[in-house]
């Protein structure tokens, strides 16, 4: 068992995947219920409107959006974790996501060299020639 400090209140707790102590996790779940109920009633809302109506901290609302726990039709933007560009869902912008994919699969993103054609001028290509090359 590893001990850690809660990222929200600083209390010592047994480490879990949420990074929060039991008390703060319970409070966040209650806040999530408040926000979800508000968004059911008023589907399109900005971050500030959600905060004003529910009293839930901006950080908690953004954390819920990043984790995909709540969704809103409104454009609520927050910074990409890599470059800081404004995004409305997930943790990375499209450019940073593509950059990671390019690094993981470099062969798919590099242009393939063109193969020289054996035909010259007005020569025709017959099926027999194609089969012979295989």
N, C-alpha and C positions, 0 to 999 in steps of 0.2 A: 504494500500500500504506500503510495506516494502522497505526500501532503503538498498543498499548493495554496496560494492566496487567491481569493475571489477577485476577478477582474472588475467587478462592480463595487463591492463594499470593502474589499481588502481582508475579509475574515479568512482564517485558516480552515480548510476543509480537505476531505479525501478527494484527490484529483479525479475528475470525470471528463467526458468529451465536451461538455458544455462550457467549461471554464468558469462556472458559477457555483457558489455554495447552494445548499438546498433551499435556504430562505430566499435568496435572489432568484433562483430558478422558479420557485413557486410564484414569486411576484411577477416575473416575466411572463409566465403562463397566464396569469390573471390579466396582465396588460394585453397580451395577445388576444384573449377573449373579448376585452373591451374594444380593441381596434377592429377585430373581425365583425363584431356586432355593429359598430359604427359604419363600417364599409358596406355591410348588408343594407343598411338604411339609406346611406348616401354613397353610392358606388364610386362617383368621381370626387376625389378630394385630394388636396395638396398635403404635403408633409406638415405644414403649419396648421392647416385646418384639422387634421387628425390630432395633432398635439393639443390644440385649443379645446377641441370637443371632448377628448378623453383624458387629458392631463398626463399622457404617457410621454416620457422623455424621448427626444429626437433620436438619441443613440439607440435606444431599444427598438424604436420603429424601424430605423435603418437596418439594424441587426436582423430583425424579422424579415425585412424585404430581401436582404442578401441571402438568407438561408432558405428563402422561398416559402416561408411560413404564412405570409399574407400576400395577397395580390390586389392591386388597384388599377383601374383603367386610367387613372390620372398619371401624368408624367412626373414622377417623383425621382429626381436625379441625385446621385451621390457619386463621389470620385472612384474611378478605377483604382484598384489596389496597386497596380504597376505604374501607370503613367499619370494618373490623376484626372484623366478625361471624364466628363460627366456621363454616367450610365444610368439606366433605369431598372436593370435586373442583373442578377448574378454578381460576380466579383471582379470580372475583367471585361474591358471593352472588346469589341470585335477585332480590332487591330492587334491587341496584345494576345488574344486567343489564337489568331492566325499565326502570329509569330511563334508561339509555343508549338503549334502543330507543325510548322515549317522546321523547327529545330528537332522535333521528334521523328519526322518523316522527311528528311531532306531529299530523297530520291524522287518523291512525287511532285515536289515543287520546282525542281530544276528542269529547264527546257531540254527536251530530248534532241540530240543532234540529228540533222536531216541526213538520210542516206542518199548517196549519189545515185542518180538515175542512169541506167544502162542504155536507155533509149536516146536516140539522137534525131533531131529534126522531125520529119513527118513519118517516122517509122511507126508501124502499128504493133500493138502488143496482142499476142494471141494467147488463148488459154493454154495451149501446148507449152509456150514459153514460161508461163507462170508455174505450171506443174513441174517443169524441168528445174526451176530454181528452188523448189522445196526439197 
